Amino acid sequence: MNPSIDRFVRRLLATLVTALAAAAPAHAALRVFACEPEWGALAQELGGNLVDVSVATSALQDPHQIQAKPSLIARARNADLVVCTGAELEVGWLPLLLQQSGNGKVQPGQPGNFAAADVVRKLEIPAVLDRSQGDVHAAGNPHIQTDPRNIALVAAALAARLQQLDPANAAQYAKTQAEFAQKWQQAILRWSAQAAALKGTPVVSQHKAFAYLYDWLGLKEVAVLEPKPGVEPSVAHLQGVLASLKAAPPKMVLSAAYQDPRPSEWLARNAGIAIVRLPFTVGGSEGAKDLFGLFDDTVARLLAGAAKP
Amino acid sequence: MKLMHAAIAAALILPTTAFADDAADLAAIRRDMDTLRAAYEARLQALERRLQAAEAALAGSAPAPGATTTTAAAPPPAAPAPPATAPPTTSAAGANAFNPAISLILSGLYARTSKDPSRYAISGFQLPADAEIGPGTRGLSLSETELAFAASIDPWLRGAATIAVAPDNSVSVEEAFVQTTSLGNGLSLKAGRFFSNIGYLNPQHAHTWDFVDSPLAYQAMLGSQYGDDGVQLTWLAPLDQFVEIGVELGRGRSFPGSDTSRNGAGMFAVTAHTGGDVGASHSWRAGISMLRTKASEQGLVATDAAGDAIDNVFSGRTRTWVADAVWKWAPNGNATRTNFKLQGEYLRSERRGDIVQDVGTSDLASIYRTRQSGWYVQGVWQFMPRWRVGVRTERLDPGREDYGTESALVDLGNHRPRKHSVMLDFNPSEFSRVRLQLAQDRARQGLTDTQWFLQYQMSLGAHGGHRF
């Protein structure tokens, strides 16, 4: 063999051996790869120290627009369970990630592949599927985590999945889930009571990201700043929205932590209404440290927005 | 259970309609009912799963009769199995529901060049007569139309094909492969026709490139983009750091190889890539690859000392090394507003074998050795949503040629081909792009070609993947 190839092959083998040696201390914990922070937080709530959670994206990133980065491929390769929203939210990157992961356990249809949106009732399912309508999702609006009742449904299904994948600790997952479910139900009652006054409040959204939040609290979406889902609003479009709001001005304009704040700020300034920046997911604000904090903070911010004259 | 729902619904709905006749109220009640039902069914399902899990756990452990009664007694199995609950919303009908994901790439180009592209050459590089080099045709033209299909084949395999229709109406199979999904341990096996995984740009389809054309180094040393028929095995190391190693075997059917009748493999490639993140805002990937191809009776076009074209025939081996690196930046990893991408590749090609110079006239046979190299560096900056600007600079080194004891009829000249390009593109959405590119191309000795391109690239159908 040619000496340079020989050297290359030798180096290659050395790398392989090093990599194998590094992988040897097998993790005892179930390795969970969560696409979004809310599912990472939920897996952590339900799994405690039985799971080793790694979150692919942060609250400051647009979950539609992620790339199949090397770091994500490496983490998907080592996962026992992939927990994602589904409903095509991650259509641009998750399939690629799973294809490149060489991990049979987490492929679609396997127990190691969990899609949260499969267990909740979806809103805004488009009647017509056409990209002239913007970046629409055939399965409906995928931003299901803005309604805590959805979190409860997902928690039950996810706990069942954890039990299935890690039967040795099934009893522990069931116990944690039962405790979480009880605490969560009480919290929902508390949040619902706190936010009761918000019912019927007219609001404007920057992106159609809060359909489930509105469904839960009875807020009324009177306008959306994006002309079509996923399309940045132009000044001309914003002026059109502003004009349409003259007759019945809304109370506030809502945007998520990852979004460009400028369109909402523009509208808030010109329409003289409150601007409410919602954490959208765990880590999206100072207060949204975990799932409970996420809704504490969301409700608090909405109430503060509504209280502004 | 359905009867019960209907009864409750009737009881709730009838009086409401009678007194209020308020459509909004009705809708609200229906919604509440739906929520209730969804919650109820999900809970039932969860309970069922728990039961199953508990049973499975029990079956797994030593079956102690006492334990069975205590554990199984807790949740009494709800009478009939609950109906399939989770509402799968795909309503595609029957046989068509299994149709693969289909996408279509539409692309067109306007090119304006100051020198005639039909006489394009890369000085110092002997290439086949049909090599894909230069800016193509002038004026308005259709670019390649690409039709891609992909789907799971069964629980163990997936398949994908990309059919390209060239503007001259010829159809070619760009890629058509099957790939395992279930080998596990980070292994993945691909078989069929595919773009080799060497370098960074090589495995990417033309419509995802950041410039209209491929770099000069790719044109001169890889026939623009190296694809082959064969098998590929990749292995991803079980580390937090991305480390991917791949081995490919193929026919070697295209330049720098040549298609012949042989039983063995005409192409062998080894690729190694690594990458990761630095903080939340930076990510990178780098790699080194080696491609070895065999060529026999490969026709090459060269220039002699008088500046005339002569035909040579080469038989031998080519080893091409590719070192690639890409670094991406986006504030907090959110590339939606602004982002920056820097990429560069260095290619080095070594050919050794036998050559016949000036076939049909001088027929000068001898040994042949050459070592050539080239590189490009490019940066693309999205300075505001939808708008990107990019710069690319590249250079080739024709190196030296060795004809043993025979004299060289080929005149390599002393020119180092180079090219600079700038581009501006506008992306109305993730699925459409219009690009303006200006290039100053000095691939030909003594000639400076100013090239203008205006291009559109659109994608219809299935959502394409966001490759890194």
Contacts between the chains, C-beta under 8 A, distances in Angstrom:
chain1	res1	chain2	res2	distance
A	2	B	319	8.0
A	5	B	290	7.3
A	5	B	292	7.8
A	8	B	270	6.6
A	8	B	290	6.3
A	9	B	270	7.7
A	12	B	245	6.5
A	12	B	270	6.8
A	12	B	272	6.7
A	15	B	237	7.8
A	15	B	243	7.1
A	15	B	245	7.2
A	15	B	272	7.3
A	16	B	235	8.0
A	16	B	237	7.7
A	16	B	245	7.2
A	19	B	237	3.7
A	19	B	238	6.9
A	19	B	239	5.9
A	19	B	243	6.0
A	20	B	237	8.0
A	20	B	238	7.8
A	22	B	237	7.9
A	22	B	238	7.7
A	22	B	239	5.8
A	23	B	237	7.2
A	23	B	238	3.7
A	23	B	239	6.7
A	57	B	333	7.5
A	58	B	280	6.4
A	58	B	332	6.7
A	58	B	333	6.4
A	60	B	280	7.8
A	60	B	332	4.2
A	60	B	333	7.2
A	60	B	334	5.5
A	61	B	332	6.7
A	61	B	333	5.0
A	61	B	334	4.7
A	62	B	334	6.0
A	62	B	336	4.8
A	65	B	334	7.7
A	65	B	335	6.0
A	65	B	336	5.2
A	65	B	466	7.2
A	66	B	466	6.6
A	67	B	328	7.8
A	67	B	335	7.3
A	67	B	466	4.4
A	67	B	467	6.8
A	67	B	468	4.9
A	68	B	465	6.5
A	68	B	466	6.3
A	68	B	467	6.1
A	68	B	468	5.6
A	69	B	275	7.6
A	69	B	277	6.9
A	69	B	283	4.9
A	69	B	468	5.0
A	70	B	242	3.4
A	70	B	273	7.6
A	70	B	274	7.4
A	70	B	275	3.0
A	70	B	276	5.9
A	70	B	283	6.8
A	70	B	284	7.6
A	70	B	285	4.9
A	70	B	468	6.2
A	71	B	240	7.8
A	71	B	242	6.2
A	71	B	275	7.1
A	71	B	276	4.9
A	71	B	277	4.4
A	71	B	283	6.3
A	73	B	236	6.9
A	73	B	242	5.7
A	73	B	244	7.7
A	74	B	236	7.0
A	74	B	237	8.0
A	74	B	239	6.4
A	74	B	240	5.9
A	74	B	241	6.3
A	74	B	242	4.1
A	74	B	243	7.6
A	74	B	276	7.4
A	75	B	240	7.0
A	77	B	186	5.1
A	77	B	236	4.7
A	77	B	238	6.8
A	78	B	238	5.8
A	78	B	240	7.6
A	88	B	463	7.6
A	91	B	463	4.7
A	92	B	430	7.6
A	92	B	463	5.8
A	92	B	464	7.4
A	92	B	465	6.4
A	92	B	466	4.6
A	93	B	465	6.7
A	93	B	466	4.9
A	95	B	465	6.3
A	96	B	465	3.7
A	96	B	466	7.0
A	96	B	467	6.6
A	98	B	181	7.9
A	99	B	158	7.3
A	99	B	179	7.2
A	99	B	181	7.2
A	99	B	188	7.8
A	100	B	188	7.6
A	100	B	236	7.4
A	101	B	186	7.5
A	101	B	236	6.8
A	102	B	183	6.6
A	102	B	184	7.2
A	102	B	185	7.0
A	102	B	186	4.1
A	102	B	187	5.2
A	102	B	188	4.4
A	102	B	234	6.9
A	102	B	235	7.1
A	102	B	236	4.9
A	103	B	184	6.5
A	103	B	186	7.0
A	104	B	181	6.5
A	104	B	182	3.8
A	104	B	183	6.4
A	104	B	184	4.1
A	105	B	184	6.8
A	107	B	181	5.0
A	107	B	182	6.7
A	108	B	152	7.6
A	109	B	155	6.6
A	118	B	86	5.0
A	118	B	88	7.6
A	119	B	42	5.5
A	119	B	45	7.8
A	119	B	86	5.5
A	120	B	38	7.1
A	120	B	42	7.8
A	121	B	34	6.2
A	121	B	35	6.8
A	121	B	38	4.5
A	121	B	87	6.6
A	122	B	87	7.5
A	122	B	89	6.5
A	125	B	89	5.8
A	131	B	429	7.6
A	131	B	431	6.3
A	131	B	460	7.8
A	134	B	429	7.7
A	135	B	429	7.3
A	135	B	430	6.9
A	138	B	89	7.3
A	138	B	90	7.3
A	139	B	89	5.3
A	139	B	90	7.6
A	140	B	89	6.4
A	149	B	35	7.1
A	149	B	39	7.1
A	152	B	39	7.7
A	153	B	38	7.3
A	153	B	39	6.6
A	153	B	42	4.7
A	156	B	42	6.2
A	156	B	43	6.3
A	156	B	46	3.7
A	157	B	42	6.8
A	157	B	45	7.3
A	157	B	46	6.0
A	157	B	49	7.6
A	159	B	46	7.3
A	159	B	50	7.9
A	160	B	45	7.9
A	160	B	46	5.2
A	160	B	49	3.5
A	160	B	50	5.9
A	160	B	53	6.6
A	161	B	49	7.8
A	163	B	49	7.4
A	163	B	50	6.6
A	163	B	53	3.9
A	163	B	54	8.0
A	163	B	57	7.9
A	164	B	49	7.0
A	164	B	52	7.8
A	164	B	53	5.4
A	164	B	56	7.6
A	167	B	53	6.3
A	167	B	56	5.8
A	167	B	57	4.4
A	167	B	60	6.2
A	168	B	57	7.6
A	170	B	53	5.1
A	170	B	54	6.5
A	170	B	57	5.0
A	171	B	57	7.9
A	174	B	50	5.9
A	174	B	54	7.9
A	215	B	31	7.6
A	230	B	429	7.1
A	230	B	430	7.2
A	231	B	429	6.5
A	232	B	385	4.8
A	232	B	386	6.9
A	258	B	334	5.9
A	258	B	336	7.8
A	260	B	336	7.5
A	260	B	337	5.7
A	260	B	385	7.5
